[in-house]
């Protein structure tokens, strides 16, 4: 449902379909792979050479896109601003906490929440405003969550219904719709970014789970950890592939894998994800994930 004829859901879906057709070769959605990954990985057994080649091509495409996004000058500048501007960092953290509460209220998936935060950060990186007022941050958060839900959820609340769980400001639907259009324009309709979830297909292929319950446990821990760290701006410095690997290793530790198994797994990922070019970024990210776990900073995942 939508609140105005200016941006009907049907129109939204049509535009998304057209955009996905144009970018299907370069930017196929990483989240579609995640939805069916469990059944495929448990069923495929050893897999064939052709499947391995496809996996490698997909991985190289993801790493290439990740590199471009991570080194984009405006996003680098945004990362620096968050470190220097405590008010902006605090506003971001509060906006993400609000996003999480709304996602829990409507039982949105973890992917929807991650998408919303990605849109939020990319928009703030691409707009030049001397001072982000608190109401501006809240408006961006509402618009980004609405768009993420339209991309990933089956049932989407009205724009008025999104504004629950104690927001400090309330906006008319038309105001939110204008911000939605600004987000779409600034992000150039690239609504399926490279995110930690993008690498799960690749990572799980190296874990060789034998049962569905093992994979379920891993997925729960992965989501649990990922949602705990997204409000911490220190993680913006790390590439999605590194975050995915660090969270995976911490999840395996919680599943009580032996250290030697984790070490072998880490070496395999390090080679395939090209961390040699990233220096000590994995170790730093791994320690940050552990710090949040130690502090009990986890939030519930759906």
Secondary structure, DSSP 8 states (H G I E B T S, - for coil): --S-GGG-HHHHHHHHHHHHHHTTTT---HHHHHHHHHHHHHHHTT--HHHHHHHHHHHHHHHHHHHHHHT-HHHHHHHHHHHH-HHHHHHHHHHHHHHHHHHHHTT--HHHHHHHHHHHHHHHHH---SS--HHHHHHHHHHHHHHHHHHH-SS---HHHHS-SS-S----HHHHHHHHHHHHHHTTT--S---GGGGHHHHHTTT---SHHHHHHHHHHHHHHHHHHTT-GGGGGS-HHHHHHHHHHHHHHHTT--HHHHHHHHHHHHHHHTGGGTTTHHHHHHHHHHHHHHTT------
